[in-house]
C-alpha cells in the first residue's frame, strides 16, 4: 500500500506491520473485542509525533496514542482504519527539581520507573493505579489509585503539559508552579481527554516528600456493608488517611490462592495513615482503632514491618489479576462508579443486593475513601449481556445519587451511552470542542463522544 510505504519512509525501522503487534495495539485489558490497527509507529520525540500527524492528515488515517495498553474501556480499539502511535520510546526523565518538588518527564515513562529514578531525592510520585501504566496514559485517562484520597489523582498532580494538536501545532499548557490564575485552564481540558483532543508529549509533575511515619492496618468485618459504613466514619473523623481500600471476601479468597497471602476471607478495609510525627501517628492510630471497634470490626491487624506493608499494598494492586485467575475462561465486566461520600454505604448495599438479585457472582472493591468502588463480574461469553445490564443498573443508581459513571477508568467506548445522563446539554459543548481541536476526527475517533460525526 502506498500510504504504508510513505509511513515507512518517514520512520525507517520504526514501523511494525506484524499481525501480532497490530492486534496487541488494537485492544486493552477490559474491552471484550480486539481489532488490528493498520500499523504501529514508534515516535522518539515531539517532531516524530508531528510527522505522524502530518501523514495521518494527508492519508485520512486515524491516530490512537498508546502507552502500556492497560486501559479498560476500549480506548485502544480502532473503530476505523488507524495507526497506533506507541509512545513507549519517549520514556526519559528530562529534569528533576527537588527544591521545587517537581519533575519533567516524557509520556512513555511508567510510574514505577519514575519512582525508581527519584530514589535518593526524598520525594515520590504518588498516583498509583494497579497497573504500571505510562504517565502520559495516566494523564490521558485522569488515572488515580489507592493514594488519591490523600494526594489526589493525575489532575491534581500534573502542573504542565506539552500537547501536539491534530494539525501538528505544539501547545505549552500550565506552568511549573503550585497555582496560577492566568487565563483559561486548557491544561485540564487535555487531562482525561483520552487522546481525542491532542497527544501529550511532555508532563511536568508534582512530587511529594516521602512520609516518615506510616501506620498500616487491615480490618475485617462480618459483611461488606459494615465495612462501607466504617469507611465513611473514618473519613468523617478527619483522620489524615493516605489509603482507604475496601476488599470483599471474594477478593481476599482470590488473593489467598493467587499470592498465598493468608488473609482472613472476610470483607476488609485496608488503611494507611501518613503523619508528620511519631506522637501524631500514635494518637491517630488510637482514634482509628476506636472507630473500628465501634463499627463492629471482627479483627484488626497492623503491618509490623516495611516488608509486610509492601506485601499488603501489592496484594491490593494484584486483586484484579487474582480474580481473573480465579475464573478461567470467563470475560469480566468492570465498573468504577463513584458517589458522594455520604451515599457510599447505600451504593455498596445496592451493588451487593443487585448481584444477588440477578444471580451473578461478583466482587466489590475499591477506593472507598474517594466514594469510588469497582465491581468485577466474571461471566461466560454467552452471558455477557447479563453482566452489562448489571453494570448499567449500577451506573444509573450512581447518577441518581449524584455520582458519576466513571471515577478513574474513563469513558472510551463502553461508557459513551451514559454521558447524556450525566452531562445533559454540556455534552454538545464537548462535541464543539472536539470539532474545534480535531475537525477531521483523526484523534482516537469514536471514543468519549457518541455519535462520532466523522465516522
Secondary structure, 3 states (H helix, E strand, C coil): CHHHHHHHHHCCCCEECCHHHHHHCCCCCCCCCCCCCCEEECCCCHHHHHHHHHHHHHHCCEEEEECCCCCCCCCCCCCCCEEEEECCCCCCEEEEEHHHCEEEECCCCEHHHHHHHCCCCCEECCCCCCCCCEHHHHHHCCCCCCCHHHHCCHHHHEEEEEEECCCCCEEEEECCCCCCCCCCCHHHHHCCCCCCCCEEEEEEEECEECCCEEEEEEEECCCHHHHHHHHHHHHHCCCCEEEEEEECHHHHHHHHHHHCCCCCCCCEEEEEEEECCHHHHHHHHHHHHHHHHHCCCCEEEECCCHHHHHHHHHHHHCHHHHHHHHCCCCEEEECECECCHHHHHHHHHHHHHHHHHHCCCCEEEECHHHCECEEEEEECHHHHHHHHHHHHHHHHHHHHCCCECECCCCCCCCCHHHHHHHHCCHHHHHHHHHHHHCCCCCECCCCCCCCCCCC
